Amino acid sequence: MCSLLVVLAGAVAIPTLPIAQYPDLAPPQVTVTAFYTGASFAGGGIGVTTLLEEALNGTQGMKYFSSVSGNDGTCAITTTFDIDRNLDIAAVDVQNRASTALGRLPGVVQTTGLNITKVSTNFVIAAAFYAENGQYDDLFISNYLDVYVKDSLKRVPGVGVVTASKYCVSPSSWRPRHPARASANP
């Protein structure tokens, strides 16, 4: 009986608690993304990553950073800060540090620029979309979400990153309905 009263009292009290007093659990993160079009990982992608890492190292309030370089010429460096660091100020610090390396980066990277993004590791919502009557396939729904929904969600105040997984057709599982028209043999 006593535990039931405690649960009911807690259920009544939760809506009255101010959310601003909840502590931050996830440390703030800022990601720097660079695109080196036409370069492979060994052919220049690692050089871009190294130059950016050298510039970002020692940013005020930084705990650590991790970097990923793809074989398609992309590199992403995620800088993690102390829990009490203001994310907006951290993003400005990272942008200032990254801009010091911009002059030493290859011309293609300078032209496309660097993308500085404030990242929240708090996963807020996941949603699935489908056609009830089956009139739209997964590719259509994915494209619709990419064109109409994703950008609208990014404009909502407080939303940092919107990620949509795309429907992919791998060559090994692709079977055309009419092989002769697709110039392929099943």
N, C-alpha and C positions, 0 to 999 in steps of 0.2 A: 504494500500500500504506500509505503514511504517513497519507494523508487518511482512509483507512478506519479506521485505529487511532484517529485523533482523533475521528471520528464515533462510534465504539463507546464510547470513553472518556466522551464527552459524554452519550451515552444512558444510561450506567451512573451518571453523577454527577448528572443532573438530579433524580431522585427524592430524593436526599439533601440538596438545597439547601433551606434554610428559606425558606418563602414570606414570612415577616415581614420579610425583608431586601430584598424587591423594592421598588423605589421606586414611589410613586404617580405615575401618568402623567397622569391627568385631574384638573383642579382641582375642588374641592368646590363644589357648587351647592345653593342653597336657592330654592324657588319659592313665591311668595305668590299664591294664587288667590282672587279675589273674584267674587261673582255678584250682579249688579244686575238682578234679575228685572224684565222689562218695559221695560228701557231699551235704546235702540239705541246704536251707537258715538257718534254725534253728540249724542244726547239725554241723555247723562249718563255713559256708559261711559268716555269720555275723562277726565272729571273725577275719577272714582274712581282711574283709573290715575295721573293726575298727582299726586293727594294721596298715594298710596302711594309713588310714586317720590321725592317730596320727603322723606318720612319715612325711606325706606331709604337715601337718598344719604348717604354718609359712614360707613356701617357699618364697624366695625373689620375690617381685613384684606380689604375688598372691592376687587376689581380693576375690575369693571364690572357693569352689569346691562342686561338687555334686556327689553322688555315687548311684550305682544301684547294688543290689545283687540278682541274680537269684536263683530259686529253683533247678537249675541244677549244682550248685557249681561255677558259674561264678560271678565275681564281676568286675565292671568297675568304676573307679573314674576319673572324668573329672575335671581338674584344670584350672580355667580361670584366666588369667593374665591381668595386666594393658595394655591398648592399645599401649603404647610405648615400651613394653617389647619385646626384640628379641626372636622369637620363638625357635631358635636353642639353645640359652643359657637357656631358660626356660625349654626345654626338658632335657638338661644336669642336671640342678638343680633338676628336678623331679626324674630323674633316680638316682642321688646320694642320694636323700632323701629316695626313695623307697628301695634302696639297703641296707640302714641301718636297715630296718625292715625285710629283707629277712631271717636273722638268727632266728627270732622269729616265722616265719611262719611254718605251718605244712610241713613235708617232701615231700608230694605230690606236694605242691605248689612250694617248692624249686626246685624239679626235673623238673617240667614243666617251671618254671621261670615266670618272669613278662614281659608283653609286654608293652613297652612305645611307644606311637604313637603321633606324632604331628598332631593336628586336625585343619582343616580350616573349619569354618562354612559357608564359601562362597560356595554356590552351583553353579557349573560352567555349567554342561551339563547334560541333560537327554536324553536317546536314547531308542527307542523301536525296537525290532527285531522280525521279523515274516517271515514265508515262504510264498512267493507269491502264489504258486500253492497248498499249503497245504500238501506238501509231508513230512514235518517235524512237529511233535507235539511240544507243549510248553515245555515238559520235555526235549526233545532232544536239542532244541534251548538253554534252560537254561544251560544244561550241557556243550554244545559247548562253550557258552560264559564264563562259569566258567573255563574251561580247557584252552582255546586258547586266549580269548580276555582280560579277567580280569587281568591276570598276565602281559600281554604285556602293558596294560595301566598303571599299577603300575610302570613300568620301565621308563616311559616318564618323563623327568626332569620337576619338578614343580608340579607333581601330588602327592597329599598326600594320599588320601583314595579313593578307588574305591568300590562302593557298588552296588551289583547286587541283585535285589529281585528274589528270586527263585520261580519257579512254584511248588506249594504244592498241594498235593491231600489229602484232609481230609477224614477220614474214613466215615463220615456221607454223603459225596457226591460221594464216590467211588462206581461205579457200574460196575462190570466186564462184558465184552461182552459175556463170556461163563461161567456162574456161576458154572457149573459142573466141569470144568477144574480148576477153582480157589478155589474149595472146599468151596464155599460160596453160600448162598441163597439170592436172591434179596429181 
